[in-house]
Amino acid sequence: MPFTTYEKNNDNHGGMNCAAWAKGGWWYNAFQNTCLNGLYGDDRYGQGVNWKDWNTHGNPPS
């Protein structure tokens, strides 16, 4: 899976750039379960730093 950024949408989510929505580049597929490059402190659901396998999706590490 290619890396997706704000400027280069390589994810498989039709009509949406996952990096722009989640506030950080990552190897997204249709959407993220993990994004460690997100904006720290953004606690809106699914945005900012996410690590689904470590925590509940949408809740950033504290």
C-alpha positions in Angstrom: 0.0 0.0 0.0 1.5 3.4 -1.0 1.8 6.1 1.6 -1.0 8.7 1.5 -0.4 12.4 2.4 -2.5 15.6 2.1 -1.0 16.3 -1.3 -0.9 12.7 -2.6 -4.1 10.6 -2.2 -3.1 6.9 -2.5 -5.7 5.3 -0.3 -8.6 3.2 -1.6 -11.4 5.3 0.0 -13.5 6.7 -2.9 -14.0 10.5 -2.8 -12.0 11.2 0.3 -8.4 11.7 1.3 -7.9 9.8 4.6 -4.7 11.7 5.4 -6.5 15.0 5.2 -9.4 13.8 7.3 -7.2 12.1 10.0 -4.7 15.0 10.1 -1.7 12.8 9.2 0.0 10.7 6.5 -0.1 6.9 6.7 -0.5 3.7 4.7 -4.2 3.9 4.6 -6.3 1.3 2.7 -10.0 2.2 2.7 -9.6 3.9 6.0 -7.4 3.8 9.0 -7.2 1.6 12.1 -3.9 3.1 12.9 -2.3 6.5 12.3 0.6 7.5 14.5 1.3 10.6 12.4 -1.9 12.3 13.2 -2.2 15.7 15.0 -1.6 15.0 18.7 -4.3 16.2 20.9 -7.1 16.0 18.3 -9.6 13.9 20.2 -12.4 14.0 17.6 -13.6 10.5 16.6 -11.0 8.8 14.3 -8.8 11.9 13.9 -5.4 12.7 15.2 -3.2 9.9 16.6 -5.0 6.5 16.5 -3.9 3.0 17.2 -6.9 0.7 17.1 -5.1 -2.4 18.3 -3.8 -0.5 21.3 -6.9 1.5 22.2 -10.5 1.9 21.1 -10.8 3.5 17.7 -11.3 7.3 18.0 -9.6 7.6 21.4 -6.1 8.9 21.1 -3.4 7.6 23.5 -2.9 9.8 26.6 
